[in-house]
Amino acid sequence: MKLAAPVRCHLLEICTSQRGSTDMSKFFAGIDLGSMNSAAVGSTAERASVPTTMGWAKDELARMLVGDSILLGEELEQNRMALEVVRPLQDGAIKFSSLTEDEEEVAHCRDSEAIVFLLKRLLQQINLPLGDETRCIVGVPSKASMQNRRNVLSLVQQVVPTVALVPEPFAVAFGLYPEICHALIIDIGAGTTDLCHYYGAFPTADDQITIKMGGDRLDQSLLEAIETCYPECVLNLDLVRHLKEKHGSVGLANSAVVVSLPTKSAGVEEFDITEVLQKHCQQFANEIGRAAVELIERINFGYRQETLGNIVLAGGGSRLKGLDTFVENACRDFGTCNVTRIHDSRFAGADGALRLAMKLPEAGWQQLTQGNHDSVPKHEIDASDQKAA
């Protein structure tokens, strides 16, 4: 099946077409807090993206070199060996990983500090003020737990008091389809894969599926499988991620994938990873295909065909070669499918969140910030609690 052209969402068009209908004294931001990368776009028509990986000096000697500040991006890479490096949103949630209560409290504070630092850096890079002048919508995983949503909300409010949370694939869809249109968004991130039936209103729990599987889990399974096949190899997740992004595919009859890898003998040898790569990419795709079928089965028959014509792959994992054709084939029993990849996977969620923030009327913000539970969908209930404290 010939695929439609990739769907595009232009930030400047969003800002210029909607700025006139909003309060000129306010600024708006859309933020996508990702496990691997986080992005923000603003009503200033500027955008920024930074890795969601941060580091601190690991000891007093390192502190003499890098100071007390949190490092990310190029500064982190230049000093990685001297840093304690964390990904505070690994697996699509604020992570707390420690053994004792005291250590957990330290980890909690440190991860929270990192996320607040990240948010400030993003907003500063898009030239938005930190405070009441800015209103922000943040994308979170579709089935994020209530506790995790409250955690995210609390941290964002330390930077921007007026904030609402929406499911990440809903934010992507709102950026693509400003007019009501039935679509199925499959957002494949590093920590989770989120699927959402979009139809113009906030989705209910039945309209969404979250798979606790993303690019990170695929990388880890590939790492373990290659090490099992070739125990003499010396691998790390960054190297495996590069191999996956360059050679990974689903259902394609590729030529053999022979790559040069470092070995324990300190030399470099060639290894054939064709079978391992195909097997694990296929298993990854099978999980996504099963979830897509499950969600389509929930859709009212009258809207199913329109939805099948608008299946969109988003997120970094959407670049896996052959995945679009695989999803089409997985869903073909329901009718004719059309699967496209998002044009800009890094900023699609933030673009949609900004569009929503700029279109949301004052009454909508009042409802979200004053805790009017009766007028907020159940899955958004924590967003309306934001001023309770």
PyMOL commands that set and color helices and strands:
alter all, ss='L'
color gray80, all
select helices_A, chain A and resi 11-21+60-66+73-78+80-82+90-92+101-125+146-157+168-176+205-207+215-229+237-247+274-298+301-308+316-319+323-334+348-359+362-369+373-375+378-380+383-385
alter helices_A, ss='H'
color red, helices_A
select strands_A, chain A and resi 27-32+37-42+47-51+54-57+83-86+134-140+162-167+183-188+193-198+208-211+258-262+268-272+311-314+339-341
alter strands_A, ss='S'
color yellow, strands_A
deselect
rebuild
show_as cartoon
